[in-house]
């Protein structure tokens, strides 16, 4: 059935496919990339997207207090049919003052955040532009979601806020766009927890009070003990100390110091076991320490037999790719944990994510966007047939 739907869509949409150009896709992407959007400071990028959605005359356009932006083909309150969401996170890992220089070398375009996730957002904007121009009688509401706070300590707060607006039973599916995941279908989310571990001491002068407890000395000893933990092969479990901070001068005994610990596992039990070991290390140290949970991404899973996964597979196959089914830590984690059908798909290949020399490959862009259009249309028609 899905193959037949996909074949019909390809024939009907073939004229549009020829109008999709690499320059068009890159134009939408670079316009987004040139607007700084560090996590918790996405307002400038959100305003731009909101203005574009309104100019396209999408329905019920809204930007909320944490700078998620949503626009609709048909407002969900004007239909009793299931809704389909297409999302892309707007935030980047780069500080606001990062130079956002873009350069092209042969088949690659380089620039901070170009693939993660300016290309995802640019594709979302292009899809909104295409759908806003269709002369169609809408019955399945399609929502375009540009959500904040996916990266780092954003803790998926953006997508959480958006999803909680709608009854669980109304959301038939969510297609999450990431720029550099072409050919991959993330249908399962790994469990993630992030801790801030802070140590305290009375402090003092480095010479006069030498030998007294130093919060930084204690913290690095804790970090060393954590780094010696041996992880099992199954379930796959990892940890990473990503940030250290503390002290106020080189010749002062530090009164406070903190580290940020990222822990991941393919199962909740594996994550709980790791956290137990970390908390034991801290508890056995004779020091004043505090552990605060600063991030929590739940695990979740969508069956590979679900129509959304099958549609994504067949759409990729239609452009000559053999897709891989993956687990990851993405916005989809939240929906999957709520049993909301969700997949994460990509637009092209790329590399050096979260580095200044991040890049995307140009040649696959047209096919990547085309495959996503096929996914969206197939999902809509599949939902329409279920309702008939």
Secondary structure, DSSP 8 states (H G I E B T S, - for coil): -HHHHHHHHHHHHHHHHHH--HHHHHHHHHHHHTS--BTT--HHHHHHHHHHHHHTT-EEEEE-TT--EEEESS-GGG--S-EEEEEEE--BSS-TTS----EEETTEEE-TTIIIIIHHHHHHHHHHHHHHT------S-EEEEEE---SGGGTTHHHHHHHTTS-GGGEEEEEEEETT-TTEEEEEE-EEEEEEEEEE---EETTTTTTS--HHHHHHHHHHHHHT----TTTTEEEEEEEEEE-S-TTEE-SEEEEEEEEEESSHHHHHHHHHHHHHHHHHSSSEEEEEEEEEE--EE--TTSHHHHHHHHHHHHTT---EEEEE-STHHHHHHTT--EEEEESS-EE-TTSTT-EEESTTHHHHHHHHHHHHHHHHHHHHHHH-
